[in-house]
Amino acid sequence: MTKNVLFACNMNSVRSPMAAALLRLNTKDGVKVDSAGIYEGGLDPFVEIVMNELGVAMHGHEPKTLDDVDLTSFDVVIALTPEAAVEARKKLPRASIEFWDIENPSEERGGRDAIVASYKRVRDTLKAKIARRFSSDTEKS
């Protein structure tokens, strides 16, 4: 059973906070879930839009960097970008790191509807991956 999970991406503004919030929705008490980035960013407003659709408020998210957290306190670090995987490997054994290649929805070009659809795709991809990866860990006690 995984007790402590860190999601890591580049700016801690889109993918990693979304993933952490999704895992927190269904984890047992006592499971520590956090997120960090290589660089500190601010929460992307489109993240708030698509997470609010699931009833998940993101207003309490405090962006932080990998240097702001004790990586050794996590059972697994899930890197959501190649850059985050490289940085995590500098500090942790490879066995402690998983890599999920998650698209960057902020690269979407087009109108608001196309951008929101891109963020929803990422949210839904993360939700499915989390359900598969943590299926035995996600039943609330």
MIDOSE-1310 file (N, C-alpha, C; in nm, 2 decimals, decimal comma, always signed):
residues 141
mtkn	+0,08/-0,12/+0,00/+0,00/+0,00/+0,00/+0,09/+0,12/+0,00; +0,06/+0,22/-0,09/+0,13/+0,34/-0,10/+0,07/+0,44/+0,00; +0,16/+0,50/+0,09/+0,11/+0,59/+0,19/+0,14/+0,73/+0,16; +0,24/+0,76/+0,09/+0,29/+0,90/+0,06/+0,32/+0,92/-0,09
vlfa	+0,25/+1,00/-0,15/+0,26/+1,02/-0,30/+0,29/+1,17/-0,33; +0,39/+1,19/-0,41/+0,41/+1,33/-0,46/+0,40/+1,33/-0,61; +0,32/+1,42/-0,66/+0,31/+1,44/-0,81/+0,40/+1,56/-0,84; +0,48/+1,54/-0,95/+0,58/+1,65/-0,99/+0,56/+1,68/-1,13
cnmn	+0,57/+1,81/-1,16/+0,57/+1,86/-1,30/+0,66/+1,98/-1,31; +0,64/+2,06/-1,41/+0,74/+2,17/-1,43/+0,71/+2,29/-1,34; +0,59/+2,34/-1,33/+0,56/+2,46/-1,26/+0,47/+2,45/-1,14; +0,42/+2,33/-1,12/+0,32/+2,31/-1,01/+0,20/+2,40/-1,02
svrs	+0,16/+2,41/-1,15/+0,05/+2,50/-1,17/-0,07/+2,43/-1,25; -0,04/+2,32/-1,31/-0,15/+2,25/-1,39/-0,16/+2,10/-1,35; -0,07/+2,03/-1,41/-0,08/+1,88/-1,40/-0,06/+1,82/-1,26; +0,04/+1,86/-1,18/+0,07/+1,80/-1,05/-0,04/+1,85/-0,95
pmaa	-0,08/+1,97/-0,94/-0,19/+2,00/-0,85/-0,32/+1,93/-0,88; -0,35/+1,92/-1,01/-0,47/+1,85/-1,05/-0,46/+1,70/-1,01; -0,35/+1,64/-1,03/-0,33/+1,50/-1,00/-0,34/+1,48/-0,84; -0,28/+1,56/-0,77/-0,29/+1,55/-0,62/-0,43/+1,57/-0,57
allr	-0,50/+1,67/-0,62/-0,64/+1,69/-0,58/-0,73/+1,57/-0,62; -0,70/+1,51/-0,73/-0,78/+1,39/-0,77/-0,75/+1,27/-0,69; -0,63/+1,25/-0,65/-0,60/+1,14/-0,56/-0,65/+1,16/-0,42; -0,65/+1,28/-0,37/-0,70/+1,31/-0,24/-0,85/+1,29/-0,23
lntk	-0,92/+1,30/-0,34/-1,06/+1,28/-0,34/-1,10/+1,14/-0,29; -1,02/+1,04/-0,32/-1,05/+0,90/-0,29/-0,95/+0,82/-0,21; -0,86/+0,89/-0,14/-0,77/+0,82/-0,06/-0,81/+0,80/+0,08; -0,76/+0,69/+0,14/-0,79/+0,66/+0,28/-0,72/+0,77/+0,37
dgvk	-0,78/+0,79/+0,49/-0,71/+0,88/+0,58/-0,57/+0,83/+0,61; -0,48/+0,92/+0,63/-0,35/+0,88/+0,66/-0,26/+0,87/+0,54; -0,31/+0,89/+0,42/-0,23/+0,89/+0,30/-0,19/+1,03/+0,27; -0,06/+1,06/+0,26/-0,01/+1,19/+0,23/+0,00/+1,21/+0,08
vdsa	-0,06/+1,31/+0,03/-0,06/+1,34/-0,11/-0,01/+1,49/-0,13; +0,08/+1,51/-0,21/+0,13/+1,65/-0,23/+0,17/+1,67/-0,38; +0,21/+1,79/-0,41/+0,25/+1,82/-0,55/+0,36/+1,92/-0,54; +0,45/+1,92/-0,64/+0,55/+2,02/-0,65/+0,60/+2,03/-0,80
giye	+0,67/+2,13/-0,83/+0,73/+2,15/-0,96/+0,88/+2,18/-0,96; +0,94/+2,18/-1,07/+1,08/+2,21/-1,08/+1,09/+2,36/-1,05; +1,00/+2,44/-1,10/+0,99/+2,58/-1,08/+0,86/+2,61/-1,01; +0,85/+2,72/-0,93/+0,73/+2,76/-0,87/+0,65/+2,84/-0,97
ggld	+0,52/+2,80/-0,99/+0,43/+2,88/-1,07/+0,31/+2,92/-0,99; +0,21/+2,98/-1,06/+0,09/+3,01/-0,99/-0,02/+2,91/-1,05; -0,12/+2,89/-0,97/-0,23/+2,80/-1,02/-0,29/+2,85/-1,14; -0,30/+2,77/-1,24/-0,36/+2,81/-1,37/-0,51/+2,82/-1,35
pfve	-0,58/+2,93/-1,40/-0,72/+2,95/-1,38/-0,81/+2,84/-1,45; -0,76/+2,78/-1,56/-0,83/+2,68/-1,62/-0,84/+2,55/-1,54; -0,74/+2,53/-1,45/-0,74/+2,41/-1,36/-0,86/+2,43/-1,27; -0,87/+2,55/-1,22/-0,99/+2,57/-1,13/-1,12/+2,55/-1,19
ivmn	-1,13/+2,59/-1,32/-1,26/+2,57/-1,39/-1,29/+2,42/-1,41; -1,19/+2,34/-1,45/-1,23/+2,20/-1,48/-1,23/+2,12/-1,35; -1,16/+2,16/-1,25/-1,17/+2,08/-1,12/-1,30/+2,12/-1,05; -1,35/+2,24/-1,06/-1,48/+2,28/-1,00/-1,59/+2,20/-1,06
elgv	-1,58/+2,15/-1,19/-1,68/+2,07/-1,24/-1,70/+1,94/-1,17; -1,59/+1,90/-1,10/-1,60/+1,77/-1,02/-1,63/+1,81/-0,87; -1,65/+1,93/-0,84/-1,67/+1,97/-0,70/-1,54/+1,99/-0,62; -1,43/+2,00/-0,69/-1,30/+2,01/-0,62/-1,25/+2,16/-0,63
amhg	-1,24/+2,22/-0,51/-1,20/+2,35/-0,50/-1,04/+2,35/-0,49; -0,98/+2,44/-0,57/-0,83/+2,44/-0,58/-0,78/+2,57/-0,51; -0,86/+2,65/-0,45/-0,81/+2,78/-0,40/-0,71/+2,76/-0,29; -0,70/+2,65/-0,23/-0,60/+2,63/-0,12/-0,46/+2,58/-0,17
hepk	-0,45/+2,57/-0,30/-0,32/+2,52/-0,35/-0,21/+2,62/-0,34; -0,10/+2,58/-0,28/+0,02/+2,67/-0,26/+0,13/+2,61/-0,35; +0,16/+2,67/-0,46/+0,27/+2,62/-0,55/+0,40/+2,61/-0,47; +0,47/+2,50/-0,50/+0,60/+2,48/-0,44/+0,69/+2,41/-0,54
tldd	+0,82/+2,41/-0,51/+0,92/+2,34/-0,59/+0,96/+2,21/-0,53; +1,03/+2,13/-0,60/+1,09/+2,01/-0,55/+1,18/+2,04/-0,43; +1,25/+2,15/-0,44/+1,34/+2,19/-0,33/+1,26/+2,22/-0,20; +1,13/+2,25/-0,21/+1,05/+2,28/-0,09/+1,00/+2,16/-0,02
vdlt	+1,01/+2,04/-0,07/+0,96/+1,92/-0,01/+1,07/+1,82/+0,02; +1,05/+1,74/+0,12/+1,15/+1,63/+0,14/+1,11/+1,51/+0,06; +1,18/+1,50/-0,05/+1,14/+1,39/-0,14/+1,15/+1,25/-0,08; +1,24/+1,24/+0,02/+1,26/+1,11/+0,08/+1,14/+1,07/+0,17
sfdv	+1,05/+1,16/+0,20/+0,94/+1,13/+0,28/+0,82/+1,07/+0,20; +0,84/+1,05/+0,07/+0,74/+0,99/-0,02/+0,77/+0,85/-0,06; +0,67/+0,76/-0,06/+0,69/+0,63/-0,11/+0,71/+0,63/-0,26; +0,65/+0,72/-0,33/+0,66/+0,72/-0,47/+0,65/+0,87/-0,52
vial	+0,73/+0,91/-0,62/+0,71/+1,03/-0,68/+0,67/+1,00/-0,82; +0,56/+1,06/-0,86/+0,51/+1,04/-1,00/+0,54/+1,17/-1,08; +0,63/+1,16/-1,17/+0,67/+1,27/-1,25/+0,58/+1,27/-1,37; +0,52/+1,39/-1,40/+0,42/+1,40/-1,51/+0,48/+1,47/-1,63
tpea	+0,61/+1,50/-1,62/+0,68/+1,56/-1,73/+0,82/+1,50/-1,74; +0,88/+1,49/-1,85/+1,02/+1,44/-1,86/+1,12/+1,52/-1,77; +1,10/+1,65/-1,77/+1,19/+1,73/-1,69/+1,18/+1,70/-1,54; +1,06/+1,68/-1,50/+1,04/+1,65/-1,35/+1,10/+1,51/-1,32
avea	+1,09/+1,42/-1,41/+1,15/+1,29/-1,39/+1,30/+1,30/-1,38; +1,36/+1,38/-1,46/+1,51/+1,40/-1,46/+1,55/+1,46/-1,32; +1,48/+1,56/-1,28/+1,51/+1,63/-1,15/+1,49/+1,54/-1,04; +1,38/+1,46/-1,04/+1,36/+1,36/-0,93/+1,47/+1,26/-0,92
rkkl	+1,51/+1,21/-1,04/+1,62/+1,11/-1,04/+1,75/+1,16/-0,99; +1,77/+1,29/-0,98/+1,89/+1,34/-0,92/+1,89/+1,33/-0,77; +1,77/+1,31/-0,71/+1,76/+1,31/-0,57/+1,71/+1,18/-0,51; +1,66/+1,09/-0,59/+1,60/+0,97/-0,54/+1,64/+0,85/-0,63
pras	+1,63/+0,73/-0,57/+1,66/+0,61/-0,65/+1,55/+0,60/-0,76; +1,59/+0,54/-0,87/+1,50/+0,53/-0,98/+1,37/+0,45/-0,94; +1,38/+0,35/-0,85/+1,27/+0,27/-0,81/+1,16/+0,35/-0,74; +1,19/+0,46/-0,69/+1,10/+0,55/-0,62/+1,02/+0,64/-0,71
iefw	+1,05/+0,64/-0,84/+1,00/+0,73/-0,94/+0,92/+0,66/-1,05; +0,80/+0,71/-1,07/+0,72/+0,67/-1,19/+0,71/+0,78/-1,28; +0,70/+0,75/-1,41/+0,69/+0,86/-1,51/+0,56/+0,84/-1,59; +0,47/+0,94/-1,58/+0,35/+0,94/-1,66/+0,36/+1,05/-1,76
dien	+0,36/+1,03/-1,89/+0,38/+1,13/-1,99/+0,24/+1,20/-2,01; +0,22/+1,31/-1,95/+0,09/+1,38/-1,95/+0,11/+1,51/-2,03; +0,02/+1,53/-2,13/+0,03/+1,64/-2,22/+0,01/+1,77/-2,14; +0,06/+1,88/-2,19/+0,05/+2,01/-2,13/-0,06/+2,08/-2,20
psee	-0,18/+2,10/-2,12/-0,29/+2,16/-2,18/-0,28/+2,31/-2,21; -0,18/+2,37/-2,14/-0,16/+2,51/-2,16/-0,10/+2,54/-2,30; -0,06/+2,44/-2,37/+0,00/+2,46/-2,51/-0,11/+2,46/-2,61; -0,24/+2,43/-2,57/-0,35/+2,44/-2,66/-0,37/+2,58/-2,72
rggr	-0,39/+2,58/-2,85/-0,42/+2,71/-2,91/-0,56/+2,71/-2,97; -0,63/+2,82/-2,96/-0,76/+2,82/-3,01/-0,85/+2,90/-2,91; -0,98/+2,89/-2,93/-1,07/+2,97/-2,84/-1,08/+2,90/-2,71; -1,16/+2,97/-2,62/-1,18/+2,92/-2,49/-1,23/+2,78/-2,48
daiv	-1,32/+2,74/-2,56/-1,38/+2,61/-2,56/-1,27/+2,50/-2,59; -1,18/+2,53/-2,68/-1,07/+2,43/-2,72/-0,98/+2,42/-2,60; -0,95/+2,53/-2,54/-0,86/+2,53/-2,42/-0,92/+2,45/-2,31; -1,04/+2,48/-2,27/-1,11/+2,41/-2,16/-1,11/+2,26/-2,20
asyk	-1,14/+2,23/-2,32/-1,15/+2,08/-2,36/-1,01/+2,02/-2,34; -0,91/+2,09/-2,37/-0,77/+2,03/-2,34/-0,74/+2,01/-2,20; -0,78/+2,10/-2,11/-0,77/+2,08/-1,97/-0,85/+1,97/-1,92; -0,97/+1,95/-1,97/-1,06/+1,84/-1,93/-1,00/+1,71/-1,97
rvrd	-0,94/+1,70/-2,09/-0,87/+1,58/-2,13/-0,76/+1,54/-2,04; -0,68/+1,64/-2,00/-0,57/+1,61/-1,90/-0,63/+1,56/-1,77; -0,73/+1,63/-1,72/-0,80/+1,59/-1,59/-0,85/+1,45/-1,60; -0,92/+1,42/-1,71/-0,98/+1,28/-1,72/-0,87/+1,18/-1,74
tlka	-0,76/+1,21/-1,81/-0,65/+1,12/-1,82/-0,59/+1,09/-1,69; -0,56/+1,19/-1,61/-0,51/+1,18/-1,48/-0,60/+1,10/-1,39; -0,73/+1,13/-1,40/-0,83/+1,05/-1,31/-0,82/+0,90/-1,34; -0,82/+0,87/-1,47/-0,81/+0,73/-1,51/-0,68/+0,66/-1,47
kiar	-0,57/+0,73/-1,49/-0,44/+0,67/-1,44/-0,44/+0,65/-1,29; -0,49/+0,75/-1,22/-0,49/+0,74/-1,08/-0,58/+0,62/-1,03; -0,69/+0,61/-1,09/-0,78/+0,50/-1,06/-0,71/+0,36/-1,08; -0,64/+0,35/-1,19/-0,57/+0,22/-1,22/-0,46/+0,20/-1,12
rfss	-0,38/+0,30/-1,10/-0,26/+0,29/-1,02/-0,29/+0,27/-0,87; -0,39/+0,34/-0,82/-0,41/+0,33/-0,68/-0,54/+0,26/-0,64; -0,59/+0,17/-0,73/-0,72/+0,11/-0,70/-0,73/+0,04/-0,57; -0,62/-0,02/-0,52/-0,63/-0,09/-0,39/-0,61/+0,01/-0,27
dtek	-0,56/+0,13/-0,30/-0,54/+0,23/-0,20/-0,65/+0,34/-0,18; -0,75/+0,33/-0,27/-0,84/+0,45/-0,28/-0,97/+0,42/-0,21; -0,99/+0,31/-0,14/-1,12/+0,30/-0,07/-1,10/+0,37/+0,07; -1,19/+0,46/+0,09/-1,19/+0,53/+0,22/-1,22/+0,44/+0,33
s	-1,16/+0,47/+0,45/-1,18/+0,38/+0,56/-1,30/+0,44/+0,65
